[in-house]
Structure formats: C-alpha cells, structure tokens
Amino acid sequence: MITKEQAISGTEQDRNKYYLNLFFSHRNLTTVLTEIAQLQTEDAGFPIIVVVGPTGVGKSSLGRLHLRLILEKYAYQIQEDPSFIPAVIVEVDAAGKNRQIDVGLFFSRISSALLSPSALDGFTIPRHVDEPYDLEKAGQLMMERAIEGRGLRYLILDEVIHFVHSSTLPTHYGNLLKSLSNRSKFNLLLLGAYGSEELIHATDQLARRVKIVHYPRYQDCDDDFLEYSIFMKSYAAAMPYEFEIDLGKNMEYLFHGNFGLLGSSVSVIQAAASRCSKEKNPRWTEKNLMKSMPSLKSQREIAKGTLRGEDRIQPYLQDETIKKYATESDIRKELESEDEERDSLNSRRNR
C-alpha cells in the first residue's frame, strides 16, 4: 500500500493507487455498511443485496472499503492459507455491439479476480471428444472451480446497471445471478446506479432473494451539509500534495455544484489539485477548482437524474413505515392489463 509521502514524490499513477485505498467514514457510508452487514448475517439463505444510488455518490468506493474490511476480518486465515481468497470485487462489463451481456467474459472476469485461469486464457475443462466446445459453459465450469478452490465467501459486483441496460433477457441474467449465489454458496453484493433496483423484476425467484439498499446523497439541509463538509475537509487534508488544499470559502459552491454527491466532489478536487500541481508555482487556486467543476448543463442533468432516481426507488425499499399492500384482486387486474398490453403489442408487430 502506497503511503502519502510516497504518493507525493511519486508519479500520477502512484497518486491514483494511493486514492484507491484512501477512505474516510461518514454517516451515509456507515449506515449502508451496517445494513449490508445485518442482511449478510441475518439471512441464512445467502441474500442478494443490491446497493443502489446516484452516479457519483461513492458506490465503487463503498465496494472497495467493504472488500478491505472482509480481508481484514479473514487476515489470520489468509496468513495460514495463502490460497484462500474470501472476497473479490469485479466490474460488470457493458453490453457489446449486439447489446448483449458477454456471459463468458463475465465468468472469466471472476476467475481472473480469483487469480485463476479462465476459458478466455485458452484453458478449458476436459470434455468428451465429440462434444462441441462451448466457451460460456467452459467459462462457468472454470469459474465454479476457482470459487470452490479459493473458498470464496463474498462476491462484489460493481456496475450491475449494465445488466438492466442490455438487451439480454431479464430471465437470463436473473437466473444467472440466482444460480451463481445458490450453487456457490456465498454472499453476493451488487452495486449499481439508479435503475439497478429493476433487477428485482428479472424473475419471481430473484424477487424473493433480492434486498435493495439505498445509498443516498447528502441533501440540502444543515445536518447534511455539515456531514459533507467534515468529510471533504478530511479528504482534502489527506491528499498527496505539498501545498494545502483549502476548500473553506468554496465548500458550499462545491456542495451545490455536485448536488451533495461525495464521489463527484472528490473527483473534482482531485482534478483541481492535479491542475495546480502542474503549474510553475504549485499551489491551490480557486481558478483551478472552478475549471474542474461540472458545467451548468452537466450539473442540471446530474440533479434531474438524481431526483428521478430518488423518487423511483422508493417502492423498492424496506423500511419501518406501514405499507398499503396490493390485494389479490389488485394483482389480478394488473396481470390482466399486462396481458392485454402484450397481446396488443404482438398484434401490431404481426400486421
């Protein structure tokens, strides 16, 4: 792990590695991590937890921190058995030109994260001589062997919104996720932007297993702004530069310009500090901060997308409020309406 002093004297790549391991606790992060821990210990059936939040809130950082906490928890076992890998984090690739998720690539990413050979590396499982080669099947078998051999207990998948945005049938990736959790017997944590909550619709069986956890931004109120400010000051003080990064008089501007999103705010001050470091006399300047802030158009789109996501995720959340559940009659009417709509759509297609 790179220290602050090494990052200061090192390259831009060294700074980026340093940032990947730079974490500071804050209220929303602690709340989400606590809820994840409760769900992973209370449900004996290995729940599929989906953490959903706005782009730029810090979901990927949460995933890396969760991974680090798990590795620390199993530090003794890892020392005793270096082949043991209790947890890994894997980013789901976006769909290809055909708008389909490359499942073979997905399996290979997991195998690679487990430091094991994959089908894409040219390795394969011995098969019958007359059996045609199936890259996806070979990838799955090799992944399952890697999971078993490494003793994996937690799999963290980032950018799961790519499943929802693809044209891959929901039943296909829904069954994939359910099967992955069922057959491998580990905790599955998914991270994704607003819209990822729609994974719950993939299959009826997945709907029973999925638990949605909301990772919110900081709202425009005194308590939230204070929490935001404390985090940003702590982060700025730990950044690997010899000059001081003073956010004081610009904190409110930073907050509103990034709509209370900590991940986006961190990216802004990282970019601004990098600009400052390249000047003839390196020092923190308001000019470089302004150059690194979102444009007016970008900020409005970020804000609108975030507000829409906050509204749409509410029906997916489990909380302490009393809910007005649908009756059997309500559900039957809804199903009839869906059937009529589907029949009408098929009729138009066949004309």
C-alpha positions in Angstrom: 0.0 0.0 0.0 1.4 3.4 -1.0 1.9 6.0 1.7 1.1 9.7 1.4 4.8 10.6 1.3 5.4 8.0 -1.5 2.5 9.4 -3.4 3.7 13.0 -3.1 7.1 12.1 -4.5 5.8 9.6 -7.0 4.0 9.6 -10.3 0.4 10.3 -11.2 -0.1 6.5 -11.2 1.2 6.3 -7.7 -1.3 9.0 -6.6 -4.2 7.1 -8.2 -3.1 3.9 -6.3 -3.0 5.9 -3.1 -6.5 7.3 -3.8 -7.9 3.7 -4.2 -7.0 3.0 -0.6 -8.0 6.4 0.9 -11.2 6.0 2.9 -12.9 8.2 5.5 -16.1 7.3 7.3 -19.2 9.4 7.0 -22.8 9.0 8.1 -24.4 7.6 4.9 -21.5 5.2 4.3 -21.7 3.9 7.8 -25.4 3.4 7.6 -25.2 1.4 4.3 -22.3 -0.8 5.5 -24.2 -1.5 8.8 -27.3 -2.5 6.8 -25.2 -4.7 4.5 -23.6 -6.5 7.5 -27.0 -7.1 9.1 -28.5 -8.6 5.9 -25.5 -10.8 5.3 -25.6 -12.3 8.8 -29.4 -12.5 9.4 -30.4 -14.4 6.2 -29.2 -18.0 6.2 -30.2 -18.3 2.6 -27.4 -16.1 1.2 -29.3 -13.0 0.1 -28.5 -11.0 -3.0 -28.0 -7.4 -1.8 -28.2 -4.6 -4.3 -26.9 -1.2 -3.2 -28.4 1.4 -5.4 -27.6 5.1 -5.5 -27.0 8.1 -7.8 -23.9 8.1 -10.1 -21.1 9.9 -8.2 -22.3 9.0 -4.7 -19.4 6.7 -4.0 -20.7 3.2 -4.6 -17.4 1.9 -6.0 -15.5 3.3 -3.0 -18.0 1.6 -0.7 -17.4 -1.7 -2.6 -13.6 -1.3 -2.2 -14.0 -0.5 1.5 -16.3 -3.4 2.1 -13.7 -5.7 0.4 -10.9 -4.3 2.6 -13.0 -4.9 5.8 -13.7 -8.5 4.8 -10.0 -9.2 4.0 -9.1 -7.7 7.4 -11.6 -9.9 9.1 -10.1 -13.0 7.5 -6.4 -11.9 7.8 -5.4 -14.8 10.1 -7.0 -17.4 7.8 -5.3 -15.8 4.8 -1.9 -15.9 6.6 -2.5 -19.6 7.4 -3.6 -20.5 3.9 -2.3 -18.1 1.2 -4.5 -19.8 -1.4 -7.7 -18.7 0.5 -9.4 -15.6 -1.1 -12.5 -14.8 0.9 -13.7 -11.9 -1.2 -13.2 -10.2 -4.6 -14.7 -7.3 -6.4 -15.5 -7.5 -10.2 -16.8 -4.8 -12.5 -19.6 -6.0 -14.9 -18.7 -5.0 -18.5 -21.1 -3.0 -20.6 -23.0 -4.9 -23.3 -21.3 -5.3 -26.7 -22.3 -4.1 -30.1 -25.2 -6.6 -30.1 -26.4 -5.1 -26.7 -26.0 -8.5 -25.1 -24.0 -9.2 -21.9 -21.0 -11.3 -22.7 -21.6 -14.1 -20.1 -18.3 -15.9 -21.0 -16.4 -12.7 -20.3 -18.3 -12.2 -17.1 -17.2 -15.7 -15.9 -13.7 -15.0 -16.9 -13.5 -11.7 -15.0 -14.5 -13.6 -11.8 -11.9 -16.3 -12.5 -9.2 -13.7 -13.1 -10.1 -11.8 -9.9 -9.6 -15.1 -8.1 -6.1 -15.4 -9.7 -7.2 -18.5 -11.5 -7.1 -19.4 -15.3 -10.2 -18.7 -17.3 -11.6 -20.0 -20.6 -10.5 -16.8 -22.3 -6.9 -17.5 -21.4 -7.1 -20.6 -23.6 -7.7 -23.1 -20.7 -10.6 -25.5 -20.7 -12.2 -28.3 -18.7 -11.7 -31.8 -20.2 -14.7 -32.8 -22.2 -15.9 -35.7 -24.4 -14.1 -35.7 -27.7 -17.4 -35.5 -29.7 -18.8 -32.6 -27.6 -18.5 -29.2 -29.3 -16.6 -26.5 -27.5 -18.9 -24.1 -25.6 -16.9 -21.0 -24.3 -19.7 -19.9 -22.0 -20.1 -23.4 -20.4 -16.3 -23.8 -20.1 -16.0 -20.4 -18.5 -18.7 -21.2 -16.0 -17.2 -24.5 -15.0 -13.7 -22.9 -14.6 -15.2 -20.1 -12.5 -17.1 -22.5 -10.3 -13.8 -24.5 -9.7 -12.0 -21.3 -8.9 -14.7 -20.2 -6.5 -14.6 -23.6 -4.7 -10.8 -23.8 -4.8 -10.3 -20.3 -3.4 -13.0 -20.7 -0.7 -14.8 -17.5 -1.9 -17.3 -16.2 0.6 -18.2 -12.8 -0.7 -18.5 -11.7 -4.4 -19.0 -7.9 -5.0 -20.2 -7.0 -8.5 -19.9 -3.3 -9.5 -21.8 -1.5 -12.3 -24.7 -4.0 -12.4 -26.7 -1.3 -14.2 -25.2 -2.8 -17.3 -27.4 -5.9 -16.9 -30.5 -3.7 -16.9 -29.4 -1.6 -19.8 -28.6 -4.6 -22.0 -31.0 -6.4 -24.3 -30.1 -9.7 -22.6 -33.4 -11.2 -21.4 -34.0 -10.4 -17.7 -34.8 -14.0 -17.1 -31.3 -14.9 -18.4 -29.3 -12.6 -16.2 -31.8 -13.1 -13.3 -31.3 -16.9 -13.4 -27.5 -16.3 -13.8 -27.3 -14.3 -10.5 -29.6 -16.7 -8.6 -27.7 -19.7 -9.8 -24.4 -18.0 -9.0 -25.4 -17.4 -5.4 -27.2 -20.8 -5.0 -24.6 -23.1 -6.4 -21.6 -21.3 -5.0 -23.0 -20.6 -1.5 -21.6 -17.1 -0.9 -22.8 -13.6 -0.2 -23.5 -11.7 -3.4 -23.3 -7.9 -3.2 -24.3 -5.8 -6.2 -23.6 -2.1 -6.7 -25.3 0.0 -9.3 -26.8 3.3 -10.3 -30.4 4.2 -10.1 -32.4 1.7 -12.2 -30.4 -1.2 -10.9 -33.3 -1.9 -8.5 -35.2 -3.2 -11.6 -33.1 -6.4 -11.2 -35.8 -7.4 -8.8 -38.2 -7.8 -11.8 -35.9 -10.3 -13.6 -37.6 -13.4 -12.2 -40.1 -14.2 -9.4 -37.4 -16.3 -7.6 -34.9 -13.4 -7.7 -37.5 -11.0 -6.3 -37.7 -13.2 -3.2 -34.0 -13.1 -2.7 -33.0 -9.6 -3.6 -32.7 -6.9 -0.9 -32.5 -3.3 -2.1 -30.3 -0.9 0.0 -30.4 2.8 -0.9 -27.1 4.8 -0.8 -28.3 8.4 -0.8 -26.6 11.7 -1.5 -26.4 14.4 1.1 -29.4 16.7 1.0 -29.6 20.5 1.1 -30.0 20.9 4.9 -27.8 22.0 7.7 -27.1 18.5 9.2 -26.2 17.0 5.8 -24.1 19.9 4.7 -22.1 19.6 8.0 -21.5 15.9 7.4 -20.5 16.6 3.8 -18.1 19.4 4.9 -16.4 17.3 7.6 -15.7 14.5 5.1 -14.4 16.8 2.3 -12.1 18.6 4.7 -10.7 15.3 6.0 -10.2 14.0 2.4 -8.6 17.2 1.2 -6.1 17.2 4.2 -5.0 13.6 3.2 -4.4 14.3 -0.5 -0.8 13.7 -1.6 0.4 17.2 -2.3 2.9 19.5 -0.6 0.5 22.5 -0.9 -2.6 22.9 1.3 -5.9 22.3 -0.3 -8.2 24.9 1.3 -11.9 24.3 0.5 -13.2 26.7 3.1 -15.0 29.5 1.3 -15.8 27.3 -1.7 -17.4 24.4 0.3 -21.0 25.5 -0.3 -20.3 26.1 -4.0 -18.7 22.6 -4.2 -21.7 21.1 -2.4 -24.4 22.6 -4.7 -22.3 22.2 -7.9 -22.1 18.4 -7.2 -25.6 18.1 -5.8 -24.3 16.7 -2.5 -22.6 13.8 -4.2 -19.4 12.9 -2.4 -17.8 10.8 -5.1 -18.3 13.5 -7.7 -17.0 16.1 -5.3 -13.9 14.1 -4.6 -13.2 13.7 -8.3 -13.5 17.5 -8.7 -10.9 18.3 -6.0 -8.6 15.6 -7.3 -8.7 17.1 -10.8 -8.2 20.6 -9.4 -5.2 19.6 -7.3 -3.7 17.8 -10.3 -4.0 21.0 -12.3 -2.5 23.0 -9.5 0.5 20.7 -9.2 1.4 21.2 -12.9 1.7 25.0 -12.6 5.1 26.8 -12.4 4.5 27.6 -8.7 2.3 24.7 -7.5 -0.3 25.9 -5.1 -4.1 25.5 -4.6 -6.1 28.1 -6.5 -9.8 28.8 -6.8 -9.3 29.2 -10.6 -8.3 25.5 -11.0 -11.2 24.5 -8.8 -13.7 26.3 -11.0 -12.2 24.7 -14.1 -12.7 21.3 -12.6 -16.4 21.8 -11.6 -19.3 20.4 -13.7 -20.6 22.6 -16.4 -24.0 24.3 -15.9 -25.7 21.8 -18.3 -24.0 18.8 -16.7 -25.0 19.9 -13.2 -28.6 20.2 -14.2 -28.7 16.8 -15.8 -27.0 15.2 -12.8 -29.5 16.8 -10.5 -32.5 15.8 -12.6 -31.3 12.2 -12.9 -30.7 12.0 -9.2 -34.1 13.4 -8.3 -35.9 11.0 -10.7 -33.9 8.1 -9.2 -34.7 9.1 -5.6 -38.4 9.0 -6.5 -38.4 5.8 -8.4 -36.5 3.7 -5.9 -39.0 4.4 -3.0 -41.3 1.4 -3.8 -38.4 -1.0 -3.7 -37.2 -0.1 -0.2 -38.0 -1.9 3.0 -38.4 0.4 6.0 -40.3 0.9 9.2 -43.4 2.5 7.7 -46.7 0.7 7.3 -47.3 -0.1 3.7 -50.5 -0.5 1.7 -50.0 -3.8 0.0 -51.9 -4.8 -3.1 -54.8 -7.3 -2.7 -55.3 -10.4 -4.8 -57.9 -8.6 -6.7 -55.5 -5.7 -7.4 -52.8 -8.1 -8.7 -55.2 -10.0 -10.9 -56.4 -6.7 -12.5 -52.7 -5.7 -13.0 -51.9 -9.0 -14.7 -54.9 -8.8 -17.0 -53.9 -5.3 -18.0 -50.3 -6.5 -18.7 -51.6 -9.5 -20.8 -53.9 -7.1 -22.8 -51.0 -4.8 -23.4 -48.7 -7.6 -24.5 -51.4 -9.1 -26.8 -51.9 -5.7 -28.4 -48.2 -5.2 -28.9 -47.8 -8.6 -30.6 -50.8 -7.9 -32.8 -49.3 -4.7 -34.1 -46.0 -6.5 -34.7 -47.7 -9.2 -36.8 -49.5 -6.8 -39.1 
